[in-house]
Amino acid sequence: MKKILGAAIANWFRKPENREKAKQTAQKAYDGFQRRRSTTNTKAPPKR
């Protein structure tokens, strides 16, 4: 089952438009993560 799933994902990534779509999605997710991380209050005391 793992081999079939891996092969399906590999075939999907072979298409250039899918690779570009995956890069854009990953970049959006990373940007959101960085934005959430940078907006935290750094002066707040640590939670106990």
N, C-alpha and C positions, 0 to 999 in steps of 0.2 A: 504494500500500500504506500509506504514512504517513497519507494522508487517511482511509482506512478505519479504521485503528487509532485515530486522533485522534477520529473520530466515535463510535466504540464507547466510548471512555473518556468522552467528553463526555456521551453518553447515560446511561452508568452513573452519573455524578456528578449527573445531573438529579434522581434519586430522593433525597429527603431522608434516608432511612435509610442509603443508601450514603455520602452526604456525612458523616453523623455517624460512621459506621464508619471512614471514611478519616481523619477528625480524631482519633479515639481512637487509631488505629494510629500516626499521625504523632506524637501526644503521647507514646505509650509509647516509641517509638523515640528521640525527643529526650530524654526523661527518662533512658533507659538510657545515652545518649551523655553527658549531663551527669554522671550518677553515676560512670561510668568515668573521666571527665575529672577530677572533683573528688577521686577517691580515689588519684590518682597521688601518689607521694612527691615533693613539691616541693623537698625538701632534698638529693635525690640529685644528684650532679654530672652534667652532660650526657654522653651516650654519644658516644664518638669513633669 
